[in-house]
Amino acid sequence: MLDELATHRPGNLNMGTGWAVPQLADSIHGMCRWGVSPYGVADDAIFERGGHAAGSIADELRLQGIYFEPARQG
């Protein structure tokens, strides 16, 4: 692992920030320095198709040039 972006509210690890995909994508792209590609693993919840415009959060991030695969559990 090179870096990690944790998006939770200060003082509450169980509550997200509520960022929209473009804001999240900007933060991820901002972390990609020194030739590092925006590619990695993420919690499998972002791959669920829950009424997002592009199908899933992962699909929306892919449209922003960010690629994730599901993290293996256990």
Backbone as a chain_set.jsonl record, in Angstrom:
{"seq": "MLDELATHRPGNLNMGTGWAVPQLADSIHGMCRWGVSPYGVADDAIFERGGHAAGSIADELRLQGIYFEPARQG", "coords": {"N": [[0.847, -1.159, 0.0], [0.53, 2.167, -0.822], [-0.731, 4.544, -0.078], [-3.625, 5.805, 1.667], [-6.997, 6.824, 1.632], [-9.168, 7.899, 3.939], [-12.462, 8.474, 4.466], [-14.199, 9.802, 6.696], [-16.255, 11.236, 9.254], [-14.852, 13.618, 11.477], [-13.984, 12.335, 14.621], [-15.873, 10.31, 14.481], [-15.732, 7.295, 13.357], [-17.551, 5.691, 12.087], [-19.243, 7.125, 10.491], [-19.697, 8.492, 7.376], [-18.389, 11.141, 5.218], [-20.139, 12.128, 3.382], [-19.46, 12.993, 0.899], [-19.797, 13.803, -2.565], [-19.302, 11.926, -5.61], [-17.603, 13.377, -7.531], [-16.162, 15.113, -5.773], [-14.842, 13.271, -4.127], [-13.326, 11.984, -6.091], [-11.643, 14.109, -6.892], [-10.097, 14.384, -4.562], [-8.795, 11.896, -4.495], [-7.359, 11.954, -6.938], [-5.703, 14.085, -6.287], [-3.998, 12.893, -4.483], [-2.425, 11.31, -6.028], [0.646, 11.286, -6.854], [4.002, 11.543, -8.107], [3.94, 9.854, -10.335], [2.135, 7.861, -9.7], [-0.615, 5.772, -10.313], [-4.209, 6.212, -10.312], [-5.375, 3.751, -8.968], [-6.526, 0.905, -7.229], [-7.615, -0.914, -4.307], [-10.847, -1.332, -2.827], [-13.5, -1.168, -0.395], [-16.041, -3.596, -0.736], [-18.592, -2.539, -0.846], [-18.755, -0.309, -2.516], [-19.18, -1.317, -4.984], [-21.726, -2.138, -5.237], [-24.869, -1.943, -6.826], [-26.698, 0.657, -6.399], [-28.654, 2.537, -7.276], [-27.177, 4.59, -8.342], [-26.094, 6.986, -10.772], [-24.339, 5.954, -12.752], [-24.45, 3.275, -12.25], [-22.914, 2.043, -10.086], [-20.962, 3.215, -7.282], [-18.3, 2.634, -7.8], [-18.397, 2.416, -10.592], [-19.002, 5.071, -11.253], [-16.691, 6.332, -10.307], [-14.859, 5.192, -12.046], [-15.543, 6.48, -14.396], [-14.398, 8.878, -13.821], [-11.778, 8.315, -14.112], [-10.611, 6.681, -12.187], [-9.726, 3.638, -10.783], [-10.862, 0.771, -9.186], [-10.665, -2.393, -7.505], [-12.437, -5.006, -5.834], [-11.637, -5.318, -2.381], [-10.136, -8.083, -0.811], [-11.754, -10.003, 1.606], [-11.064, -10.895, 5.01]], "CA": [[0.0, 0.0, 0.0], [1.263, 3.418, -0.893], [-1.461, 5.565, 0.662], [-5.026, 5.48, 1.9], [-7.886, 7.951, 1.885], [-10.279, 7.519, 4.804], [-13.442, 9.56, 4.442], [-15.141, 9.697, 7.807], [-16.402, 12.483, 9.995], [-13.944, 13.691, 12.629], [-14.524, 11.828, 15.871], [-16.838, 9.233, 14.276], [-15.238, 6.432, 12.282], [-18.662, 4.971, 11.474], [-20.089, 8.019, 9.706], [-18.98, 9.058, 6.235], [-18.412, 12.586, 5.023], [-21.229, 12.494, 2.487], [-18.92, 13.579, -0.328], [-20.241, 13.334, -3.873], [-18.216, 11.264, -6.35], [-16.584, 14.307, -8.045], [-15.302, 15.594, -4.683], [-14.002, 12.14, -3.769], [-12.376, 11.802, -7.198], [-10.635, 15.176, -6.799], [-9.191, 14.053, -3.459], [-7.971, 10.75, -4.913], [-6.402, 12.433, -7.942], [-4.738, 14.922, -5.588], [-3.044, 12.029, -3.792], [-1.631, 10.58, -7.024], [1.856, 12.036, -7.194], [5.178, 10.743, -8.447], [3.619, 8.862, -11.354], [1.251, 6.817, -9.172], [-1.9, 5.718, -10.992], [-5.368, 6.115, -9.43], [-5.826, 2.365, -9.046], [-6.325, 0.235, -5.955], [-8.686, -1.757, -3.801], [-11.825, -0.613, -2.019], [-14.543, -1.977, 0.224], [-16.949, -4.092, -1.777], [-19.846, -1.779, -0.859], [-18.795, 0.66, -3.62], [-19.507, -2.027, -6.227], [-23.159, -2.444, -5.227], [-25.663, -1.091, -7.696], [-27.699, 1.208, -5.5], [-29.362, 3.685, -7.813], [-26.262, 5.625, -8.801], [-26.276, 7.322, -12.185], [-23.544, 5.089, -13.623], [-24.603, 1.888, -11.838], [-22.363, 1.902, -8.738], [-19.951, 4.238, -6.998], [-17.091, 2.239, -8.532], [-18.611, 2.779, -11.995], [-18.884, 6.526, -11.357], [-15.271, 6.672, -10.162], [-14.188, 4.782, -13.292], [-15.777, 7.567, -15.35], [-13.488, 9.958, -13.42], [-10.418, 7.842, -14.329], [-10.135, 6.018, -10.976], [-10.073, 2.231, -10.947], [-10.779, -0.034, -7.985], [-11.158, -3.746, -7.492], [-12.868, -5.295, -4.46], [-10.647, -5.822, -1.426], [-10.466, -9.421, -0.33], [-12.101, -10.017, 3.026], [-10.452, -11.928, 5.851]], "C": [[0.9, 1.231, 0.0], [0.591, 4.494, -0.062], [-2.908, 5.122, 0.811], [-5.794, 6.769, 2.15], [-9.056, 7.427, 2.708], [-11.234, 8.7, 4.864], [-14.491, 9.311, 5.513], [-15.197, 11.04, 8.513], [-15.45, 12.486, 11.179], [-14.641, 13.218, 13.908], [-15.53, 10.709, 15.721], [-16.415, 8.396, 13.075], [-16.352, 5.711, 11.538], [-19.554, 5.84, 10.599], [-19.245, 8.663, 8.595], [-19.14, 10.564, 6.132], [-19.572, 13.039, 4.151], [-20.753, 13.144, 1.202], [-19.586, 12.977, -1.553], [-19.033, 12.743, -4.606], [-17.201, 12.259, -6.922], [-15.648, 14.847, -6.968], [-14.351, 14.492, -4.227], [-12.929, 11.912, -4.836], [-11.283, 12.865, -7.164], [-9.625, 14.878, -5.7], [-8.256, 12.909, -3.83], [-6.936, 11.193, -5.941], [-5.327, 13.3, -7.295], [-3.684, 14.133, -4.838], [-2.092, 11.325, -4.76], [-0.483, 11.456, -7.508], [2.94, 11.048, -7.605], [4.858, 9.613, -9.414], [2.723, 7.725, -10.884], [-0.103, 6.906, -9.866], [-3.042, 5.653, -9.979], [-6.021, 4.743, -9.557], [-5.586, 1.721, -7.689], [-7.477, -0.66, -5.6], [-9.603, -0.915, -2.921], [-12.818, -1.607, -1.432], [-15.564, -2.373, -0.836], [-18.276, -3.344, -1.833], [-19.908, -0.797, -2.025], [-19.149, 0.009, -4.954], [-20.984, -2.398, -6.313], [-23.91, -1.449, -6.095], [-26.846, -0.578, -6.883], [-28.363, 2.461, -6.009], [-28.459, 4.831, -8.239], [-26.383, 5.801, -10.308], [-25.548, 6.358, -13.113], [-23.654, 3.616, -13.246], [-24.125, 1.639, -10.422], [-21.376, 3.047, -8.512], [-18.663, 3.914, -7.748], [-17.203, 2.598, -10.012], [-18.463, 4.285, -12.192], [-17.431, 6.972, -11.223], [-14.492, 6.305, -11.424], [-14.37, 5.851, -14.369], [-14.886, 8.775, -15.057], [-12.021, 9.538, -13.568], [-9.792, 7.177, -13.113], [-10.644, 4.577, -10.988], [-9.827, 1.471, -9.654], [-11.202, -1.459, -8.294], [-11.538, -4.053, -6.048], [-11.719, -5.813, -3.603], [-11.089, -7.21, -0.984], [-10.713, -9.36, 1.169], [-11.355, -11.124, 3.742], [-8.983, -11.923, 5.773]], "O": [[1.89, 1.308, 0.728], [1.273, 5.28, 0.595], [-3.352, 4.179, 0.157], [-5.295, 7.688, 2.8], [-9.843, 6.61, 2.23], [-10.851, 9.799, 5.267], [-15.528, 8.695, 5.266], [-14.296, 11.868, 8.38], [-15.262, 11.453, 11.821], [-15.748, 13.654, 14.225], [-16.012, 10.19, 16.728], [-16.701, 8.741, 11.929], [-16.115, 5.17, 10.458], [-20.522, 5.345, 10.022], [-18.219, 9.292, 8.857], [-19.92, 11.177, 6.86], [-19.948, 14.211, 4.179], [-21.536, 13.774, 0.491], [-19.902, 11.787, -1.579], [-17.887, 13.028, -4.261], [-16.003, 12.002, -6.805], [-14.457, 15.023, -7.225], [-13.176, 14.756, -3.969], [-11.765, 11.675, -4.514], [-10.113, 12.551, -7.384], [-8.428, 15.096, -5.883], [-7.066, 12.946, -3.517], [-5.761, 10.843, -5.827], [-4.168, 13.258, -7.706], [-2.593, 14.642, -4.58], [-1.061, 10.8, -4.341], [-0.624, 12.25, -8.438], [2.776, 9.838, -7.449], [5.442, 8.533, -9.323], [2.565, 6.73, -11.591], [-0.671, 7.991, -9.991], [-2.867, 5.096, -8.896], [-7.078, 4.594, -10.17], [-4.554, 1.963, -7.063], [-8.226, -1.112, -6.466], [-9.181, 0.088, -2.345], [-12.955, -2.733, -1.911], [-15.904, -1.584, -1.717], [-19.021, -3.51, -2.799], [-21.002, -0.474, -2.489], [-19.39, 0.704, -5.941], [-21.442, -2.912, -7.334], [-23.613, -0.254, -6.091], [-27.848, -1.269, -6.7], [-28.614, 3.377, -5.225], [-28.942, 5.939, -8.473], [-26.736, 4.865, -11.025], [-26.086, 5.982, -14.155], [-23.003, 2.781, -13.873], [-24.867, 1.069, -9.622], [-21.007, 3.755, -9.449], [-18.006, 4.813, -8.273], [-16.227, 3.034, -10.622], [-17.871, 4.73, -13.175], [-16.985, 7.875, -11.931], [-13.574, 7.022, -11.823], [-13.461, 6.099, -15.161], [-14.645, 9.6, -15.938], [-11.12, 10.294, -13.204], [-8.567, 7.112, -13.01], [-11.834, 4.328, -11.178], [-8.732, 1.514, -9.093], [-11.984, -1.71, -9.211], [-11.014, -3.425, -5.128], [-10.926, -6.644, -4.047], [-12.28, -7.467, -0.808], [-9.955, -8.73, 1.906], [-11.049, -12.163, 3.156], [-8.327, -12.736, 6.425]]}, "num_chains": 1, "name": "protein.A"}
